[in-house]
Amino acid sequence: MLSARSIFYYWFRNMLSRIQTEAQSMTAISTGYWNQSRRPLASFFFVLPLIICYELGSWWLGDGAVRNGADIWMQQLLASSGLVSWLLLPVLTLTILLAWHHATGQPWKISSNVIYTMAAESALLAVVLLSIAHVQANVLSIAGIPASCEIQIEQLAHDTFSRIVRYFGAGVYEELLFRLMLLPLAMAAIGLAIVSQKIKLAAALLVTSLLFAAAHYLGPYGDNFEIASFSFRALAGVFFAVLFIFRGFGIAAGTHALYDMLVGFPAS
C-alpha cells in the first residue's frame, strides 16, 4: 500500500512532467544544447556551486548573514514537521532535481560545455530582464507613476561577499519555492475547475508570479509597498516562470541570481 509521501511524490513528478511536456509541444527544438540544458541533471550541476556558495557563505558570515526569505520560510516549514537541520533544505533541493531527472528517463550524462553555456545564457537573459526593467520604468514615468527606488532588490548587506551570497540564495531558493514547488501546486488547484492544460498553466503562472511579487513585502526585512516595484516583480515572476517552463530550473535560477547582481552592485 502506497504511503502519503509516495503518493505525493508520484503526483508531483507527474505535474512536473506535464509542464515539461507542454513546453516541448510548443517548440520544435528538442536536440543538442537546448534539450540537454533543460534536463534536471544539468540544473543539478549548474546550481550546485550556487548552493554551496550560499550555504557555506551564510555559515561563514554567521550572525552577519541575511538569509533569503524563501530559504527561511521553507526551513520553518521543515522545522514544523520536526526536520531541523540547516543542511536539510540544500540536500532536499538537490535530491528533488536528481529524482526528477530519474523520473524523466533521460541519460545520466551532461557535457561540461553545456554548463558553461548555461552560465552565458543566464547572463544574457539577466541583461534582457534588466532592459525590461528600464523600459517599464520609462513607461510608468510617462504615465505619471513614480518609479520605485531604482527597481532593485534590498540593500541590506553592504560588502561584496555577503551580497553575492544573498543573491545566489535568492536565485536558487526563490525559484525552488515559487516555480519548482508552487507552480505544480497552483496547476493542480486550478485544475479542479479548469480542464484545458494551457489555460491551467497560464493561470498558475500568473498566480505564482503575483505571490512572488507580494513575498518581497513580507517580514521584518520586507520592502515598503510601491506599485512600480510590485508590478515589475510580478512581471519578473512571469519572466522566470517562462524560463522555468521552457529552459528549466537551472537557467531560471541562474538568470535570477545574475539579475540580482546586475541591479545590486551598481547601486553601491
Secondary structure, DSSP 4 states (H G I P E B T S, - for coil): ---HHHHHHHHHHHHHHHHHHHHHHT-S--SHHHHHHHSHHHHHHHHHHHHHHHHHHHHHHGGG----HHHHHHHHHHHHTT---TTHHHHHHHHHHHHHHHHHT--S---HHHHHHHHHHHHHHHHHHHHHHHHHHHHHHHTTPPPPSTT-------SHHHHHHHHHHIIIIIHIIIIIIHHHHHHHHHTTT---HHHHHHHHHHHHHHHHHHHTT-STTPPPP-HHHHHHHHHHHHHHHHHHHHH-HHHHHHHHHHHHHHHHGGG-
